[in-house]
């Protein structure tokens, strides 16, 4: 298994019972997760791993993603263009301020 330097966690709204509920799921976070994985190589981010998570308890700001180990939280990531902007910032070693949750 490859060692990854960065891990992106995408909220897919799974609850304890396993059924997805909540804003992130309803706004298509699962589809964005697949798109994000397909774009990593194009952005030179081969050392990044993407995974889905259960509810991150930030539904009012969803879809939400966390970038570790940096601890960056992004919200309102709703479109492929949003994902491209975030990955582009990561490629440059920057933060996509427009989506940053404080």
MIDRENDREN-339161 format. One line per 8 residues: their letters; for each residue x, y, z of N, C-alpha, C. Coordinates in Angstrom, 3 decimals, always signed. Example, Ala and Ser with C-alpha at 12.3 -4.5 7.8 and 13.67 -1.06 7.14 Angstrom:
2
as	+13.190/-5.690/+7.800/+12.300/-4.500/+7.800/+13.200/-3.300/+7.800 ~ +12.850/-2.250/+7.080/+13.670/-1.060/+7.140/+12.900/+0.030/+7.870
//
This chain:
102
xxxxxxxx	+0.839/-1.183/+0.000/+0.000/+0.000/+0.000/+0.882/+1.244/+0.000 ~ +0.498/+2.204/-0.799/+1.246/+3.454/-0.928/+1.047/+4.336/+0.315 ~ +2.099/+5.000/+0.742/+2.004/+5.981/+1.819/+1.588/+7.316/+1.227 ~ +0.499/+7.876/+1.712/+0.017/+9.154/+1.217/+0.439/+10.268/+2.158 ~ +0.765/+11.422/+1.578/+1.168/+12.587/+2.355/-0.053/+13.379/+2.847 ~ -1.122/+13.334/+2.055/-2.315/+14.118/+2.346/-3.540/+13.233/+2.185 ~ -4.534/+13.464/+3.015/-5.773/+12.693/+2.966/-6.933/+13.687/+2.946 ~ -7.791/+13.565/+1.930/-8.994/+14.386/+1.839/-10.177/+13.519/+2.245
xxxxxxxx	-10.914/+13.970/+3.247/-12.097/+13.271/+3.729/-13.326/+14.032/+3.244 ~ -14.181/+13.362/+2.498/-15.378/+13.987/+1.939/-16.597/+13.457/+2.686 ~ -17.370/+14.358/+3.277/-18.564/+13.942/+4.007/-19.592/+13.394/+3.026 ~ -20.023/+12.166/+3.279/-21.080/+11.544/+2.472/-22.308/+11.257/+3.327 ~ -22.348/+11.865/+4.505/-23.534/+11.888/+5.371/-23.981/+10.544/+5.912 ~ -23.097/+9.548/+5.953/-23.500/+8.257/+6.500/-23.736/+8.383/+7.997 ~ -24.772/+7.711/+8.464/-25.095/+7.689/+9.884/-24.776/+6.306/+10.442 ~ -24.915/+6.155/+11.722/-24.580/+4.910/+12.399/-25.247/+3.699/+11.757
xxxxxxxx	-26.481/+3.830/+11.334/-27.199/+2.735/+10.692/-26.760/+2.478/+9.266 ~ -25.893/+3.338/+8.719/-25.359/+3.142/+7.379/-26.044/+3.929/+6.290 ~ -27.252/+4.410/+6.532/-27.984/+5.129/+5.489/-27.515/+6.580/+5.391 ~ -27.189/+7.044/+4.182/-26.791/+8.441/+4.036/-27.989/+9.361/+4.227 ~ -27.793/+10.399/+4.981/-28.804/+11.423/+5.218/-28.072/+12.745/+5.278 ~ -28.775/+13.827/+5.240/-28.140/+15.117/+5.437/-27.795/+15.839/+4.149 ~ -27.328/+17.036/+4.312/-27.092/+17.963/+3.208/-25.990/+17.491/+2.262 ~ -24.877/+17.033/+2.784/-23.751/+16.652/+1.921/-24.172/+15.584/+0.914
xxxxxxxx	-24.849/+14.565/+1.394/-25.334/+13.502/+0.520/-26.341/+14.041/-0.491 ~ -27.290/+14.827/-0.016/-28.334/+15.366/-0.891/-27.765/+16.287/-1.967 ~ -26.641/+16.927/-1.690/-26.021/+17.815/-2.666/-24.970/+17.106/-3.519 ~ -24.909/+15.772/-3.456/-24.083/+15.011/-4.379/-22.625/+14.846/-4.006 ~ -22.322/+14.850/-2.720/-20.918/+14.721/-2.314/-20.286/+13.412/-2.793 ~ -21.069/+12.347/-2.897/-20.517/+11.069/-3.374/-20.044/+11.169/-4.814 ~ -20.798/+11.880/-5.648/-20.384/+12.085/-7.034/-19.122/+12.943/-7.102 ~ -19.047/+13.963/-6.244/-17.866/+14.824/-6.230/-16.631/+14.064/-5.768
xxxxxxxx	-16.818/+13.117/-4.864/-15.703/+12.299/-4.395/-15.079/+11.543/-5.566 ~ -15.903/+10.921/-6.392/-15.407/+10.201/-7.558/-14.711/+11.128/-8.544 ~ -15.290/+12.294/-8.760/-14.668/+13.266/-9.662/-13.311/+13.700/-9.107 ~ -13.272/+13.973/-7.814/-12.025/+14.408/-7.185/-10.928/+13.363/-7.367 ~ -11.254/+12.110/-7.130/-10.269/+11.038/-7.303/-9.738/+10.998/-8.732 ~ -10.617/+11.225/-9.699/-10.213/+11.158/-11.105/-9.333/+12.332/-11.515 ~ -9.356/+13.414/-10.749/-8.615/+14.621/-11.114/-7.281/+14.789/-10.388 ~ -7.002/+13.959/-9.410/-5.775/+14.124/-8.628/-4.528/+14.112/-9.497
xxxxxxxx	-4.423/+13.153/-10.394/-3.252/+13.054/-11.260/-3.084/+14.266/-12.149 ~ -4.201/+14.805/-12.662/-4.144/+15.988/-13.520/-3.603/+17.206/-12.773 ~ -3.740/+17.204/-11.463/-3.266/+18.319/-10.643/-1.935/+18.010/-9.965 ~ -1.306/+16.897/-10.351/-0.018/+16.551/-9.759/-0.116/+16.181/-8.293 ~ -1.252/+15.652/-7.889/-1.484/+15.331/-6.482/-1.536/+13.825/-6.271 ~ -0.549/+13.139/-6.801/-0.512/+11.680/-6.693/-0.306/+11.191/-5.269 ~ +0.155/+12.059/-4.386/+0.383/+11.665/-2.999/-0.833/+11.915/-2.113 ~ -1.984/+12.227/-2.750/-3.212/+12.526/-2.023/-4.172/+11.346/-2.124
xxxxxxxx	-4.770/+10.979/-1.008/-5.796/+9.946/-0.971/-7.126/+10.604/-0.633 ~ -8.192/+10.147/-1.270/-9.538/+10.661/-1.023/-10.393/+9.539/-0.443 ~ -11.143/+9.850/+0.615/-12.027/+8.865/+1.241/-13.344/+9.523/+1.617 ~ -14.398/+8.720/+1.662/-15.687/+9.203/+2.143/-15.740/+9.035/+3.656 ~ -16.551/+9.844/+4.293/-16.727/+9.741/+5.742/-18.205/+9.747/+6.082 ~ -18.462/+9.430/+7.329/-19.795/+9.624/+7.874/-20.016/+11.110/+8.093 ~ -21.127/+11.430/+8.698/-21.492/+12.825/+8.929/-20.416/+13.543/+9.737 ~ -20.019/+14.722/+9.261/-19.006/+15.524/+9.943/-19.621/+16.625/+10.799
xxxxxxxx	-20.957/+16.593/+10.921/-21.686/+17.508/+11.808/-21.548/+18.978/+11.399 ~ -21.388/+19.225/+10.107/-21.344/+20.590/+9.588/-22.364/+20.729/+8.454 ~ -23.526/+20.108/+8.647/-24.530/+20.012/+7.586/-24.899/+21.372/+6.993 ~ -24.980/+22.380/+7.823/-25.383/+23.697/+7.329/-24.362/+24.301/+6.368 ~ -23.162/+23.714/+6.299/-22.093/+24.235/+5.430/-21.745/+23.261/+4.312 ~ -22.528/+22.194/+4.149/-22.192/+21.118/+3.224/-22.397/+21.447/+1.761 ~ -21.826/+20.621/+0.935/-20.914/+19.522/+1.222/-19.594/+19.996/+1.827 ~ -19.092/+19.165/+2.743/-17.906/+19.495/+3.522/-16.794/+18.500/+3.227
xxxxxxxx	-15.554/+18.996/+3.233/-14.391/+18.113/+3.122/-13.296/+18.612/+4.047 ~ -12.505/+17.670/+4.541/-11.388/+17.978/+5.430/-10.097/+17.521/+4.766 ~ -9.053/+18.320/+4.897/-7.746/+17.977/+4.339/-6.780/+17.777/+5.498 ~ -6.216/+16.570/+5.569/-5.267/+16.232/+6.630/-3.925/+15.881/+6.037 ~ -2.837/+16.161/+6.708/-2.740/+16.564/+8.110/-2.869/+18.063/+8.343 ~ -3.103/+18.847/+7.304/-3.166/+20.304/+7.464/-4.336/+20.761/+8.324 ~ -5.398/+19.957/+8.420/-6.552/+20.336/+9.231/-7.415/+21.402/+8.578 ~ -7.394/+21.484/+7.261/-8.178/+22.480/+6.532/-9.583/+21.936/+6.317
xxxxxxxx	-10.588/+22.767/+6.629/-11.987/+22.378/+6.430/-12.590/+23.257/+5.341 ~ -13.146/+22.612/+4.323/-13.814/+23.328/+3.250/-15.301/+23.034/+3.289 ~ -16.121/+24.024/+2.955/-17.554/+23.842/+2.897/-18.131/+24.458/+1.639 ~ -19.345/+24.081/+1.314/-20.007/+24.595/+0.127/-19.372/+24.102/-1.160 ~ -18.773/+22.924/-1.106/-18.116/+22.331/-2.277/-19.194/+21.557/-3.041 ~ -19.826/+22.211/-4.008/-21.010/+21.662/-4.646/-20.831/+21.233/-6.095 ~ -19.805/+21.711/-6.769/-19.675/+21.441/-8.202/-18.275/+20.935/-8.533 ~ -18.130/+20.398/-9.727/-16.811/+19.968/-10.198/-15.871/+21.160/-10.295
xxxxxxxx	-16.393/+22.331/-10.634/-15.565/+23.537/-10.703/-15.024/+23.898/-9.320 ~ -15.848/+23.697/-8.272/-15.387/+23.942/-6.899/-14.231/+23.001/-6.566 ~ -14.391/+21.725/-6.930/-13.337/+20.736/-6.684/-12.068/+21.131/-7.438 ~ -12.205/+21.538/-8.702/-11.039/+21.950/-9.489/-10.314/+23.126/-8.852 ~ -11.081/+24.072/-8.308/-10.469/+25.236/-7.660/-9.688/+24.817/-6.415 ~ -10.252/+23.924/-5.628/-9.578/+23.457/-4.414/-8.335/+22.651/-4.766 ~ -8.452/+21.731/-5.721/-7.284/+20.939/-6.122/-6.213/+21.819/-6.753 ~ -6.626/+22.817/-7.504/-5.662/+23.758/-8.084/-4.893/+24.508/-7.008
xxxxxxxx	-5.591/+24.921/-5.964/-4.931/+25.594/-4.843/-3.966/+24.644/-4.152 ~ -4.388/+23.406/-3.943/-3.515/+22.415/-3.312/-2.263/+22.190/-4.157 ~ -2.437/+22.147/-5.461/-1.312/+21.950/-6.368/-0.278/+23.063/-6.211 ~ -0.748/+24.268/-5.925/+0.130/+25.423/-5.745/+0.606/+25.584/-4.300 ~ +0.191/+24.669/-3.428/+0.556/+24.763/-2.016/-0.215/+25.852/-1.295 ~ -1.396/+26.175/-1.806/-2.207/+27.252/-1.247/-3.528/+26.701/-0.712 ~ -4.325/+27.602/-0.161/-5.651/+27.269/+0.365/-6.687/+27.977/-0.489 ~ -7.766/+27.285/-0.810/-8.882/+27.890/-1.560/-9.756/+28.643/-0.568
xxxxxx	-9.412/+29.888/-0.322/-10.044/+30.700/+0.734/-11.560/+30.789/+0.609 ~ -12.073/+30.773/-0.592/-13.517/+30.952/-0.804/-14.334/+29.867/-0.118 ~ -13.770/+28.673/+0.049/-14.495/+27.551/+0.629/-14.084/+27.264/+2.076 ~ -13.123/+27.998/+2.570/-12.534/+27.735/+3.884/-13.549/+27.955/+5.004 ~ -13.651/+26.959/+5.881/-14.485/+27.075/+7.083/-13.594/+27.423/+8.254 ~ -14.028/+28.392/+9.033/-13.205/+28.774/+10.193/-13.749/+28.191/+11.463
//
